[in-house]
Amino acid sequence: MPSNDVPVPSTEFSLEQLDNELLLYHPAKTLTVYMNETASLVWQLCDGKRTVSEIVRQLQVAYPEAAGDMQSDVEQALAIFSEHGAITFC
């Protein structure tokens, strides 16, 4: 995915916490997607304004110890969100 794409979250999905798990939930479809901490942070940064590269950069600054893997982690999370219809790109 191009780094200048802007991921736009679907308003039909919400981030839910159940016990110690983070879930992306679509109530009408009863669809639940388990998310790790990185995916949760990516979801929260998808505001329809930030580009993929801006999300990566922001997470690299916040988590410098994981900066080398951040590009692929963000792209993987966005691909899963897209696969489930939770985001679109503009």
SEVO-17698 format. One record per residue: residue number from 1; residue in three letters; x, y, z of N, C-alpha, C, O in turn. Coordinates in Angstrom, 3 decimals. Layout:
// residues N
{rec NUM, "ALA", {X, Y, Z}, {X, Y, Z}, {X, Y, Z}, {X, Y, Z}}
...
//
This chain:
// residues 90
{rec 1, "MET", {0.849, -1.175, 0.000}, {0.000, 0.000, 0.000}, {0.890, 1.233, 0.000}, {1.871, 1.286, 0.741}}
{rec 2, "PRO", {0.568, 2.200, -0.803}, {1.376, 3.430, -0.862}, {1.372, 4.167, 0.475}, {0.351, 4.232, 1.161}}
{rec 3, "SER", {2.505, 4.707, 0.825}, {2.646, 5.366, 2.126}, {1.884, 6.684, 2.210}, {1.689, 7.212, 3.304}}
{rec 4, "ASN", {1.448, 7.226, 1.061}, {0.681, 8.470, 1.110}, {-0.825, 8.221, 1.125}, {-1.607, 9.172, 1.128}}
{rec 5, "ASP", {-1.245, 6.937, 1.134}, {-2.667, 6.613, 1.284}, {-3.140, 7.025, 2.675}, {-2.377, 6.991, 3.640}}
{rec 6, "VAL", {-4.397, 7.410, 2.760}, {-4.995, 7.801, 4.034}, {-6.047, 6.756, 4.406}, {-7.067, 6.636, 3.728}}
{rec 7, "PRO", {-5.803, 5.994, 5.487}, {-6.807, 5.032, 5.916}, {-7.965, 5.734, 6.627}, {-7.762, 6.529, 7.544}}
{rec 8, "VAL", {-9.177, 5.422, 6.183}, {-10.384, 6.032, 6.741}, {-11.183, 4.925, 7.437}, {-11.620, 3.976, 6.786}}
{rec 9, "PRO", {-11.375, 5.044, 8.758}, {-12.081, 3.983, 9.473}, {-13.583, 4.011, 9.210}, {-14.177, 5.073, 9.023}}
{rec 10, "SER", {-14.175, 2.838, 9.199}, {-15.622, 2.722, 9.093}, {-16.233, 3.086, 10.441}, {-15.764, 2.624, 11.482}}
{rec 11, "THR", {-17.258, 3.895, 10.426}, {-17.921, 4.279, 11.672}, {-18.753, 3.134, 12.244}, {-19.259, 3.227, 13.362}}
{rec 12, "GLU", {-18.894, 2.060, 11.481}, {-19.669, 0.911, 11.941}, {-18.869, -0.008, 12.859}, {-19.436, -0.899, 13.491}}
{rec 13, "PHE", {-17.561, 0.203, 12.938}, {-16.710, -0.593, 13.809}, {-16.329, 0.215, 15.038}, {-16.215, 1.440, 14.982}}
{rec 14, "SER", {-16.136, -0.483, 16.145}, {-15.676, 0.186, 17.357}, {-14.625, -0.682, 18.031}, {-14.597, -1.902, 17.869}}
{rec 15, "LEU", {-13.767, -0.024, 18.787}, {-12.737, -0.709, 19.544}, {-13.326, -1.051, 20.908}, {-13.795, -0.166, 21.624}}
{rec 16, "GLU", {-13.300, -2.320, 21.263}, {-13.866, -2.783, 22.527}, {-12.788, -3.511, 23.315}, {-11.903, -4.150, 22.746}}
{rec 17, "GLN", {-12.880, -3.402, 24.627}, {-11.985, -4.164, 25.482}, {-12.819, -5.166, 26.253}, {-13.782, -4.802, 26.929}}
{rec 18, "LEU", {-12.441, -6.428, 26.147}, {-13.129, -7.509, 26.828}, {-12.084, -8.258, 27.637}, {-11.188, -8.901, 27.089}}
{rec 19, "ASP", {-12.220, -8.159, 28.956}, {-11.190, -8.668, 29.849}, {-9.878, -7.974, 29.483}, {-9.793, -6.748, 29.558}}
{rec 20, "ASN", {-8.868, -8.726, 29.094}, {-7.586, -8.104, 28.729}, {-7.342, -8.146, 27.228}, {-6.207, -7.986, 26.781}}
{rec 21, "GLU", {-8.393, -8.360, 26.450}, {-8.250, -8.425, 25.005}, {-8.852, -7.190, 24.350}, {-9.857, -6.650, 24.813}}
{rec 22, "LEU", {-8.221, -6.753, 23.267}, {-8.736, -5.648, 22.472}, {-9.371, -6.223, 21.218}, {-8.780, -7.054, 20.528}}
{rec 23, "LEU", {-10.580, -5.768, 20.937}, {-11.334, -6.301, 19.811}, {-11.876, -5.171, 18.965}, {-12.287, -4.134, 19.484}}
{rec 24, "LEU", {-11.876, -5.375, 17.671}, {-12.539, -4.474, 16.743}, {-13.868, -5.139, 16.439}, {-13.906, -6.277, 15.971}}
{rec 25, "TYR", {-14.956, -4.433, 16.704}, {-16.270, -5.068, 16.683}, {-17.237, -4.343, 15.751}, {-17.312, -3.115, 15.741}}
{rec 26, "HIS", {-17.970, -5.125, 14.973}, {-19.029, -4.616, 14.105}, {-20.325, -5.268, 14.574}, {-20.564, -6.438, 14.273}}
{rec 27, "PRO", {-21.176, -4.527, 15.313}, {-22.361, -5.144, 15.916}, {-23.378, -5.695, 14.917}, {-23.962, -6.748, 15.175}}
{rec 28, "ALA", {-23.608, -5.036, 13.805}, {-24.623, -5.498, 12.856}, {-24.210, -6.818, 12.197}, {-25.054, -7.668, 11.912}}
{rec 29, "LYS", {-22.924, -6.979, 11.960}, {-22.424, -8.206, 11.337}, {-21.990, -9.239, 12.370}, {-21.611, -10.358, 12.026}}
{rec 30, "THR", {-22.051, -8.846, 13.646}, {-21.500, -9.650, 14.747}, {-20.105, -10.167, 14.387}, {-19.775, -11.334, 14.596}}
{rec 31, "LEU", {-19.306, -9.258, 13.842}, {-17.936, -9.552, 13.438}, {-16.986, -9.007, 14.500}, {-17.073, -7.844, 14.894}}
{rec 32, "THR", {-16.089, -9.857, 14.950}, {-15.098, -9.461, 15.940}, {-13.715, -9.807, 15.412}, {-13.479, -10.921, 14.945}}
{rec 33, "VAL", {-12.804, -8.843, 15.489}, {-11.423, -9.042, 15.057}, {-10.530, -8.786, 16.258}, {-10.514, -7.680, 16.799}}
{rec 34, "TYR", {-9.777, -9.813, 16.681}, {-8.839, -9.663, 17.785}, {-7.688, -8.768, 17.350}, {-7.198, -8.886, 16.227}}
{rec 35, "MET", {-7.256, -7.874, 18.234}, {-6.154, -6.973, 17.899}, {-5.085, -7.022, 18.984}, {-5.393, -7.050, 20.176}}
{rec 36, "ASN", {-3.826, -7.032, 18.554}, {-2.745, -6.884, 19.516}, {-2.584, -5.394, 19.814}, {-3.308, -4.566, 19.262}}
{rec 37, "GLU", {-1.656, -5.062, 20.667}, {-1.483, -3.671, 21.084}, {-1.122, -2.755, 19.920}, {-1.640, -1.642, 19.819}}
{rec 38, "THR", {-0.239, -3.216, 19.044}, {0.157, -2.393, 17.900}, {-1.036, -2.115, 16.993}, {-1.249, -0.976, 16.577}}
{rec 39, "ALA", {-1.813, -3.149, 16.687}, {-2.985, -2.969, 15.822}, {-3.979, -2.006, 16.458}, {-4.601, -1.202, 15.764}}
{rec 40, "SER", {-4.126, -2.086, 17.761}, {-5.020, -1.164, 18.467}, {-4.553, 0.275, 18.316}, {-5.360, 1.175, 18.082}}
{rec 41, "LEU", {-3.253, 0.491, 18.450}, {-2.704, 1.840, 18.286}, {-2.891, 2.333, 16.851}, {-3.220, 3.498, 16.626}}
{rec 42, "VAL", {-2.680, 1.444, 15.891}, {-2.876, 1.820, 14.488}, {-4.324, 2.228, 14.265}, {-4.588, 3.255, 13.640}}
{rec 43, "TRP", {-5.265, 1.437, 14.769}, {-6.693, 1.756, 14.625}, {-6.985, 3.142, 15.193}, {-7.690, 3.938, 14.572}}
{rec 44, "GLN", {-6.445, 3.424, 16.366}, {-6.707, 4.704, 17.013}, {-6.106, 5.878, 16.242}, {-6.590, 7.005, 16.352}}
{rec 45, "LEU", {-5.057, 5.622, 15.467}, {-4.428, 6.679, 14.676}, {-5.077, 6.853, 13.308}, {-4.792, 7.827, 12.612}}
{rec 46, "CYS", {-5.934, 5.934, 12.917}, {-6.655, 6.055, 11.651}, {-7.802, 7.047, 11.854}, {-8.868, 6.698, 12.360}}
{rec 47, "ASP", {-7.554, 8.267, 11.452}, {-8.560, 9.316, 11.664}, {-9.083, 9.903, 10.351}, {-9.854, 10.862, 10.352}}
{rec 48, "GLY", {-8.653, 9.316, 9.240}, {-9.078, 9.835, 7.945}, {-8.270, 11.038, 7.490}, {-8.564, 11.626, 6.449}}
{rec 49, "LYS", {-7.250, 11.413, 8.266}, {-6.403, 12.558, 7.923}, {-4.937, 12.148, 7.805}, {-4.218, 12.649, 6.940}}
{rec 50, "ARG", {-4.497, 11.244, 8.668}, {-3.101, 10.814, 8.664}, {-2.855, 9.823, 7.528}, {-3.687, 8.960, 7.247}}
{rec 51, "THR", {-1.704, 9.963, 6.887}, {-1.299, 9.001, 5.868}, {-0.677, 7.786, 6.569}, {-0.381, 7.819, 7.763}}
{rec 52, "VAL", {-0.491, 6.725, 5.795}, {0.160, 5.534, 6.329}, {1.535, 5.900, 6.864}, {1.908, 5.467, 7.954}}
{rec 53, "SER", {2.291, 6.687, 6.117}, {3.652, 7.052, 6.566}, {3.616, 7.906, 7.832}, {4.516, 7.794, 8.665}}
{rec 54, "GLU", {2.616, 8.742, 7.997}, {2.501, 9.533, 9.225}, {2.190, 8.643, 10.427}, {2.696, 8.875, 11.524}}
{rec 55, "ILE", {1.366, 7.637, 10.217}, {1.061, 6.696, 11.304}, {2.329, 5.933, 11.689}, {2.635, 5.785, 12.872}}
{rec 56, "VAL", {3.055, 5.457, 10.698}, {4.309, 4.738, 10.959}, {5.269, 5.639, 11.720}, {5.834, 5.228, 12.734}}
{rec 57, "ARG", {5.457, 6.847, 11.248}, {6.394, 7.782, 11.871}, {6.010, 8.070, 13.320}, {6.872, 8.096, 14.198}}
{rec 58, "GLN", {4.727, 8.284, 13.569}, {4.270, 8.587, 14.929}, {4.537, 7.403, 15.867}, {4.943, 7.602, 17.012}}
{rec 59, "LEU", {4.315, 6.200, 15.397}, {4.569, 5.027, 16.231}, {6.068, 4.769, 16.410}, {6.491, 4.306, 17.468}}
{rec 60, "GLN", {6.864, 5.063, 15.395}, {8.318, 4.906, 15.524}, {8.879, 5.848, 16.582}, {9.794, 5.483, 17.321}}
{rec 61, "VAL", {8.337, 7.049, 16.655}, {8.783, 8.010, 17.665}, {8.349, 7.546, 19.057}, {9.118, 7.630, 20.015}}
{rec 62, "ALA", {7.115, 7.056, 19.160}, {6.585, 6.620, 20.455}, {7.240, 5.332, 20.942}, {7.381, 5.126, 22.148}}
{rec 63, "TYR", {7.641, 4.464, 20.016}, {8.229, 3.168, 20.357}, {9.527, 2.960, 19.596}, {9.583, 2.126, 18.692}}
{rec 64, "PRO", {10.582, 3.709, 19.950}, {11.835, 3.631, 19.190}, {12.474, 2.239, 19.199}, {13.191, 1.883, 18.264}}
{rec 65, "GLU", {12.219, 1.457, 20.241}, {12.809, 0.116, 20.307}, {12.217, -0.813, 19.241}, {12.828, -1.826, 18.900}}
{rec 66, "ALA", {11.055, -0.484, 18.723}, {10.408, -1.295, 17.691}, {10.361, -0.588, 16.340}, {9.659, -1.031, 15.432}}
{rec 67, "ALA", {11.090, 0.487, 16.208}, {11.017, 1.329, 15.009}, {11.324, 0.560, 13.728}, {10.717, 0.834, 12.692}}
{rec 68, "GLY", {12.248, -0.390, 13.775}, {12.636, -1.124, 12.572}, {11.533, -1.996, 12.008}, {11.482, -2.224, 10.799}}
{rec 69, "ASP", {10.656, -2.484, 12.859}, {9.569, -3.364, 12.426}, {8.254, -2.631, 12.196}, {7.282, -3.224, 11.730}}
{rec 70, "MET", {8.224, -1.352, 12.521}, {6.952, -0.627, 12.562}, {6.269, -0.536, 11.200}, {5.047, -0.665, 11.126}}
{rec 71, "GLN", {7.014, -0.319, 10.132}, {6.413, -0.207, 8.797}, {5.621, -1.465, 8.463}, {4.461, -1.385, 8.060}}
{rec 72, "SER", {6.244, -2.619, 8.630}, {5.551, -3.860, 8.281}, {4.411, -4.150, 9.258}, {3.378, -4.676, 8.845}}
{rec 73, "ASP", {4.570, -3.821, 10.540}, {3.501, -4.029, 11.518}, {2.270, -3.190, 11.179}, {1.141, -3.676, 11.243}}
{rec 74, "VAL", {2.496, -1.934, 10.820}, {1.390, -1.036, 10.470}, {0.711, -1.527, 9.195}, {-0.517, -1.584, 9.132}}
{rec 75, "GLU", {1.491, -1.879, 8.187}, {0.910, -2.368, 6.934}, {0.111, -3.646, 7.146}, {-0.941, -3.829, 6.535}}
{rec 76, "GLN", {0.599, -4.523, 7.999}, {-0.116, -5.770, 8.285}, {-1.447, -5.480, 8.986}, {-2.472, -6.064, 8.633}}
{rec 77, "ALA", {-1.437, -4.594, 9.962}, {-2.671, -4.235, 10.666}, {-3.666, -3.602, 9.698}, {-4.848, -3.947, 9.712}}
{rec 78, "LEU", {-3.198, -2.681, 8.860}, {-4.093, -2.023, 7.904}, {-4.667, -3.016, 6.893}, {-5.824, -2.896, 6.492}}
{rec 79, "ALA", {-3.866, -3.988, 6.486}, {-4.351, -5.005, 5.552}, {-5.472, -5.834, 6.193}, {-6.458, -6.161, 5.531}}
{rec 80, "ILE", {-5.324, -6.167, 7.455}, {-6.367, -6.923, 8.154}, {-7.622, -6.077, 8.295}, {-8.729, -6.570, 8.079}}
{rec 81, "PHE", {-7.462, -4.806, 8.656}, {-8.624, -3.916, 8.771}, {-9.345, -3.813, 7.431}, {-10.573, -3.875, 7.371}}
{rec 82, "SER", {-8.579, -3.656, 6.366}, {-9.157, -3.521, 5.035}, {-9.880, -4.800, 4.621}, {-10.970, -4.748, 4.051}}
{rec 83, "GLU", {-9.274, -5.935, 4.906}, {-9.862, -7.231, 4.566}, {-11.235, -7.419, 5.205}, {-12.113, -8.055, 4.622}}
{rec 84, "HIS", {-11.415, -6.870, 6.396}, {-12.685, -7.002, 7.112}, {-13.643, -5.831, 6.871}, {-14.739, -5.792, 7.430}}
{rec 85, "GLY", {-13.220, -4.879, 6.034}, {-14.077, -3.742, 5.721}, {-14.103, -2.673, 6.788}, {-14.999, -1.830, 6.810}}
{rec 86, "ALA", {-13.119, -2.703, 7.676}, {-13.074, -1.737, 8.770}, {-12.478, -0.396, 8.337}, {-12.710, 0.629, 8.977}}
{rec 87, "ILE", {-11.705, -0.411, 7.240}, {-11.136, 0.832, 6.704}, {-11.223, 0.809, 5.192}, {-11.334, -0.243, 4.563}}
{rec 88, "THR", {-11.170, 1.998, 4.635}, {-10.986, 2.203, 3.197}, {-9.816, 3.167, 3.063}, {-9.405, 3.788, 4.043}}
{rec 89, "PHE", {-9.284, 3.292, 1.866}, {-8.171, 4.204, 1.633}, {-8.573, 5.278, 0.642}, {-9.278, 5.024, -0.335}}
{rec 90, "CYS", {-8.108, 6.479, 0.921}, {-8.322, 7.555, -0.052}, {-7.027, 8.251, -0.317}, {-6.982, 9.192, -1.109}}
//
